[in-house]
Amino acid sequence: MCGICGIIPLRGATVTPDEIRWEMLTMLRMNQERGEDATGIFRGGDKPLIVKANIPADKFMSLKDVRDAFNEVTTYLGHTRKATIGSPKNNQNNHPLVYNNWIVTHNGSIKNTINLPLKDAPMVDSFYFTYVFETLGGMEKTGDLSRVLSEIDGTYAIGAYFMPTRTTILFSDEKEQRRIFYNINEKEGYIRYSQVRDEMLKYELKPFRLLKVQNGEYQFEHLNPKAPWDIIDAVSSLEGAAETPQEMLEAVIELLENWDR
């Protein structure tokens, strides 16, 4: 079991870098109980940065690189790791994970990871998400993410960042141990989230509920990994095969009546 946490500034944020540092270090310390094998942070913004090490959060916070990382008001992702697959002594296996444009922090396990066609990829199942997100691009279509999740045999709580558009996404499955708690500080303009709850984290992000922040604006979308994507694809393939709505309806009915499940 690992822990994820982070700070996401909103448009017009008045929160200061010092306040962000205090918030992040507090949440990393809170999440240390979920994993002590490694700790890491990602800083977005104009100069993206990852700092991670195979030490628990209380020791990680004293590193100079960590203290110096909090020098601007931008998105920060945090992770505390309890290692399962991939030795934490190899820092490449620790979170945050990066592949091209995507930064990912993941709590959970994936059973049906594919053999990724990448040389020197981290030896952790979590990297599957990083690779898949990159193939989806900027995640403009929530349905694409739902389709990917439908093929995953495993568990997940995700905090991820797409660098070209500075977009942050949060979501989790329905398992209790993957819950993400959050609060929206409207006064100072930022979102704070963590898997270990304190009195400030007022809300729980519901399972398969996507929290997306782009251009300083946040929105919620619904993920549907349990949709019958095979049927959806088959129905979509009928487009253009019928000349009238009635013919399309009849074609869909015939498809479903003969569907072999």
C-alpha positions as CSV (number, residue, x, y, z in Angstrom):
1,M,0.0,0.0,0.0
2,C,1.3,3.4,-1.0
3,G,0.1,7.0,-0.5
4,I,-0.5,9.9,-2.9
5,C,-1.0,13.5,-2.1
6,G,-0.6,16.9,-3.7
7,I,-1.4,20.6,-4.2
8,I,-3.0,22.0,-7.3
9,P,-3.2,25.8,-7.6
10,L,-6.3,27.4,-9.3
11,R,-6.6,30.5,-11.3
12,G,-5.8,33.6,-9.2
13,A,-4.2,31.6,-6.4
14,T,-2.8,33.7,-3.6
15,V,-1.2,30.7,-1.7
16,T,2.5,31.2,-1.3
17,P,5.4,28.8,-2.1
18,D,6.2,28.6,1.7
19,E,2.6,27.6,2.4
20,I,2.7,25.0,-0.3
21,R,5.9,23.5,1.1
22,W,4.3,23.3,4.5
23,E,1.2,21.7,3.2
24,M,3.1,19.1,1.1
25,L,5.6,18.2,3.8
26,T,2.7,17.8,6.2
27,M,0.8,15.5,3.8
28,L,3.9,13.4,3.0
29,R,4.5,12.9,6.7
30,M,0.8,11.9,7.1
31,N,1.1,9.4,4.2
32,Q,4.3,7.9,5.6
33,E,2.2,5.3,7.4
34,R,1.2,4.0,4.0
35,G,4.7,3.5,2.7
36,E,8.3,4.0,4.0
37,D,10.4,2.4,1.3
38,A,10.7,5.5,-0.8
39,T,9.3,9.1,-1.1
40,G,9.0,11.4,-4.0
41,I,7.6,14.7,-5.3
42,F,7.0,16.3,-8.7
43,R,6.9,20.0,-9.3
44,G,5.1,21.3,-12.4
45,G,5.3,24.8,-13.9
46,D,8.0,26.4,-16.1
47,K,10.8,24.1,-14.7
48,P,9.4,20.7,-14.0
49,L,11.3,18.7,-11.4
50,I,11.2,15.3,-9.8
51,V,13.0,14.5,-6.5
52,K,12.7,11.0,-5.1
53,A,14.8,8.7,-2.8
54,N,14.5,5.3,-1.1
55,I,14.0,6.8,2.3
56,P,10.8,7.5,4.4
57,A,9.1,10.9,4.3
58,D,10.5,12.2,7.6
59,K,14.1,11.8,6.3
60,F,13.2,12.9,2.7
61,M,11.9,16.2,4.0
62,S,15.3,17.2,5.2
63,L,17.0,16.9,1.8
64,K,18.2,20.1,0.4
65,D,16.8,19.3,-3.1
66,V,13.4,18.8,-1.5
67,R,13.5,22.1,0.4
68,D,14.6,24.0,-2.7
69,A,11.9,22.5,-4.9
70,F,9.2,24.6,-3.4
71,N,10.0,27.9,-5.1
72,E,6.9,28.7,-7.1
73,V,3.2,28.4,-7.0
74,T,2.5,25.4,-9.3
75,T,1.2,21.8,-9.1
76,Y,3.0,19.4,-6.8
77,L,2.4,15.7,-6.7
78,G,3.7,13.5,-3.8
79,H,4.1,9.8,-3.2
80,T,5.1,7.5,-0.3
81,R,5.9,4.0,-1.5
82,K,5.5,0.6,0.0
83,A,7.4,-1.5,-2.5
84,T,5.9,-4.7,-4.0
85,I,7.4,-5.0,-7.5
86,G,10.7,-3.4,-8.3
87,S,13.4,-2.6,-5.7
88,P,13.3,0.9,-4.2
89,K,17.1,0.8,-4.3
90,N,16.7,1.5,-8.0
91,N,15.4,5.0,-7.9
92,Q,13.9,4.6,-11.4
93,N,11.3,2.3,-9.8
94,N,10.2,4.9,-7.3
95,H,7.4,7.5,-7.8
96,P,6.7,9.9,-9.4
97,L,7.1,8.0,-12.6
98,V,7.6,9.8,-15.9
99,Y,7.3,8.8,-19.6
100,N,7.6,11.6,-22.2
101,N,4.7,14.0,-21.3
102,W,3.1,12.3,-18.4
103,I,4.0,12.2,-14.7
104,V,2.2,9.6,-12.6
105,T,1.8,8.7,-9.0
106,H,-0.1,5.5,-8.3
107,N,-1.3,3.5,-5.3
108,G,-2.4,0.0,-6.1
109,S,-1.3,-3.0,-8.1
110,I,-1.8,-4.1,-11.7
111,K,-2.0,-7.9,-12.4
112,N,-2.3,-7.9,-16.2
113,T,0.5,-5.5,-17.2
114,I,1.6,-5.9,-20.8
115,N,5.2,-6.2,-21.9
116,L,5.9,-2.6,-22.7
117,P,7.8,-2.0,-25.9
118,L,10.3,0.2,-24.1
119,K,14.0,-0.2,-23.4
120,D,15.0,0.4,-19.8
121,A,11.5,0.9,-18.5
122,P,11.1,0.8,-14.7
123,M,10.4,-2.6,-13.3
124,V,7.1,-1.6,-11.6
125,D,3.5,-2.4,-12.6
126,S,2.6,1.3,-12.0
127,F,4.5,2.3,-15.1
128,Y,1.8,0.8,-17.1
129,F,-0.4,3.8,-16.4
130,T,2.3,6.2,-17.4
131,Y,2.7,4.4,-20.7
132,V,-1.0,4.2,-21.4
133,F,-1.6,7.8,-20.6
134,E,1.0,8.8,-23.1
135,T,-0.7,6.8,-25.8
136,L,-4.0,8.6,-25.0
137,G,-2.3,12.0,-25.4
138,G,-3.9,14.9,-23.5
139,M,-6.9,12.9,-22.2
140,E,-9.4,15.1,-24.1
141,K,-11.8,12.2,-24.3
142,T,-12.8,10.8,-20.9
143,G,-14.2,7.8,-22.7
144,D,-10.7,6.8,-23.9
145,L,-9.6,6.6,-20.2
146,S,-12.7,4.6,-19.3
147,R,-11.9,2.1,-22.0
148,V,-8.3,1.7,-20.7
149,L,-9.5,1.2,-17.2
150,S,-12.0,-1.5,-18.4
151,E,-9.0,-3.6,-19.5
152,I,-7.1,-3.3,-16.2
153,D,-7.1,-6.2,-13.7
154,G,-6.0,-4.4,-10.6
155,T,-6.5,-1.5,-8.2
156,Y,-5.6,2.2,-8.4
157,A,-5.6,5.6,-7.0
158,I,-4.0,8.0,-9.4
159,G,-2.6,11.5,-9.3
160,A,-1.1,12.5,-12.7
161,Y,0.1,15.5,-14.6
162,F,0.2,16.2,-18.4
163,M,3.1,18.6,-19.0
164,P,2.1,20.2,-22.4
165,T,-1.2,21.6,-21.1
166,R,-0.3,21.5,-17.3
167,T,-3.4,19.3,-16.7
168,T,-3.7,17.4,-13.4
169,I,-6.1,14.4,-13.0
170,L,-7.2,12.5,-9.9
171,F,-9.3,9.4,-9.7
172,S,-9.5,6.0,-8.0
173,D,-11.4,2.7,-8.1
174,E,-14.1,1.6,-5.6
175,K,-11.7,-0.1,-3.1
176,E,-11.8,1.6,0.4
177,Q,-8.0,1.6,0.7
178,R,-7.7,3.6,-2.6
179,R,-9.9,6.5,-1.4
180,I,-8.7,10.1,-2.1
181,F,-9.7,12.9,0.2
182,Y,-9.6,16.6,-0.9
183,N,-10.5,20.1,-0.1
184,I,-10.9,23.2,-2.4
185,N,-9.6,26.3,-0.7
186,E,-11.5,28.9,-2.6
187,K,-10.0,31.8,-0.6
188,E,-6.4,31.1,-1.4
189,G,-7.2,29.3,-4.7
190,Y,-5.8,25.7,-4.5
191,I,-6.9,22.1,-4.2
192,R,-5.3,19.9,-1.5
193,Y,-5.6,16.1,-1.7
194,S,-4.3,13.1,0.2
195,Q,-5.1,9.5,1.0
196,V,-4.6,10.0,4.7
197,R,-7.3,12.3,6.0
198,D,-7.1,15.3,8.3
199,E,-9.7,17.8,9.5
200,M,-9.0,20.0,6.5
201,L,-9.8,17.3,3.9
202,K,-13.6,17.7,3.9
203,Y,-14.5,15.6,0.9
204,E,-14.0,12.2,-0.5
205,L,-13.5,11.8,-4.3
206,K,-16.1,9.2,-5.2
207,P,-14.9,6.1,-7.1
208,F,-14.5,6.5,-10.8
209,R,-15.1,10.3,-10.4
210,L,-12.4,12.2,-12.3
211,L,-11.2,15.5,-10.9
212,K,-9.5,17.4,-13.7
213,V,-7.7,20.8,-13.4
214,Q,-6.6,22.6,-16.5
215,N,-5.8,26.3,-17.0
216,G,-6.5,26.9,-13.3
217,E,-10.1,25.6,-13.6
218,Y,-11.4,22.4,-12.1
219,Q,-14.2,20.1,-13.2
220,F,-15.5,16.7,-12.4
221,E,-16.2,14.0,-14.9
222,H,-17.6,10.5,-14.6
223,L,-15.5,7.5,-15.6
224,N,-17.3,4.3,-16.8
225,P,-14.8,1.4,-16.9
226,K,-17.6,-1.1,-16.5
227,A,-19.4,-0.1,-19.7
228,P,-19.7,-2.9,-22.3
229,W,-17.0,-1.5,-24.6
230,D,-17.2,-4.5,-27.0
231,I,-20.8,-3.7,-27.7
232,I,-20.2,0.0,-28.0
233,D,-17.5,-0.7,-30.6
234,A,-19.7,-3.0,-32.5
235,V,-22.6,-0.4,-32.6
236,S,-20.2,2.3,-33.7
237,S,-19.0,0.2,-36.6
238,L,-22.6,0.3,-38.0
239,E,-22.4,4.0,-38.6
240,G,-22.7,4.7,-42.3
241,A,-24.2,1.2,-43.0
242,A,-27.8,2.5,-42.6
243,E,-29.3,5.2,-44.7
244,T,-32.2,6.1,-42.3
245,P,-32.6,6.2,-38.5
246,Q,-35.1,3.4,-38.7
247,E,-32.6,1.2,-40.6
248,M,-29.9,2.0,-38.0
249,L,-32.3,1.0,-35.2
250,E,-33.1,-2.3,-36.9
251,A,-29.4,-3.0,-37.4
252,V,-28.6,-2.3,-33.8
253,I,-31.5,-4.6,-32.6
254,E,-30.3,-7.4,-34.9
255,L,-26.8,-7.0,-33.6
256,L,-27.9,-7.2,-30.0
257,E,-30.2,-10.2,-30.6
258,N,-27.4,-12.1,-32.2
259,W,-24.8,-11.0,-29.7
260,D,-22.7,-13.9,-28.4
261,R,-21.7,-13.3,-24.9
